[in-house]
Amino acid sequence: MIPIRCFTCGKVIANQWHEYKNRVEEGENSGAVLDDLGIKRYCCRRMFLTHVELVDTLAPYQ
């Protein structure tokens, strides 16, 4: 679960997560995908590039 807003600037970013994830899994360059989605600020780019999906890993322990 990616945060809805960037922690630093407050820009809404969660609405672009699925497209970013699908395109990177298909083999596109992550930087080019972020540029294409209009994510220019380095704080917002950090949110995408450093995100780790832990929901599936931790779900069995609930």
C-alpha positions as CSV (number, residue, x, y, z in Angstrom):
1,M,0.0,0.0,0.0
2,I,1.6,3.2,-1.2
3,P,0.8,6.3,0.8
4,I,-1.9,8.5,-0.8
5,R,0.3,11.6,-0.7
6,C,4.0,12.3,-0.9
7,F,5.4,12.7,2.7
8,T,7.4,15.8,1.8
9,C,5.3,17.9,-0.6
10,G,1.8,16.5,-0.2
11,K,1.2,15.8,-3.9
12,V,-1.3,13.0,-4.5
13,I,0.6,10.1,-5.9
14,A,-1.4,6.9,-5.1
15,N,-3.6,7.2,-8.2
16,Q,-0.5,6.5,-10.4
17,W,0.9,3.6,-8.5
18,H,-0.8,0.8,-10.5
19,E,0.2,2.1,-13.9
20,Y,3.8,2.6,-12.7
21,K,3.9,-0.9,-11.2
22,N,2.5,-2.5,-14.3
23,R,4.8,-0.7,-16.7
24,V,7.9,-1.4,-14.7
25,E,7.0,-5.1,-14.5
26,E,6.6,-5.2,-18.3
27,G,10.3,-4.1,-18.5
28,E,10.1,-0.3,-19.0
29,N,12.7,1.9,-17.4
30,S,11.4,3.2,-14.1
31,G,12.8,6.7,-14.7
32,A,11.1,7.0,-18.1
33,V,7.8,5.8,-16.6
34,L,7.9,8.4,-13.9
35,D,8.7,11.1,-16.5
36,D,5.8,9.9,-18.6
37,L,3.4,10.0,-15.6
38,G,4.5,13.6,-14.9
39,I,6.2,12.8,-11.6
40,K,9.1,15.3,-11.7
41,R,9.8,16.2,-8.0
42,Y,12.6,14.1,-6.5
43,C,10.6,13.7,-3.3
44,C,7.7,12.1,-5.2
45,R,10.0,10.0,-7.3
46,R,11.6,8.7,-4.1
47,M,8.1,7.5,-2.9
48,F,7.8,5.3,-6.0
49,L,11.4,4.1,-6.3
50,T,11.8,3.1,-2.6
51,H,8.3,1.6,-2.0
52,V,8.3,-2.1,-0.9
53,E,5.0,-4.1,-1.0
54,L,4.8,-5.7,2.5
55,V,1.0,-6.3,2.6
56,D,1.3,-9.7,0.9
57,T,4.2,-10.7,3.1
58,L,2.6,-9.7,6.4
59,A,-1.0,-10.7,5.7
60,P,-0.6,-14.3,6.8
61,Y,0.4,-13.2,10.3
62,Q,-2.8,-11.3,11.1
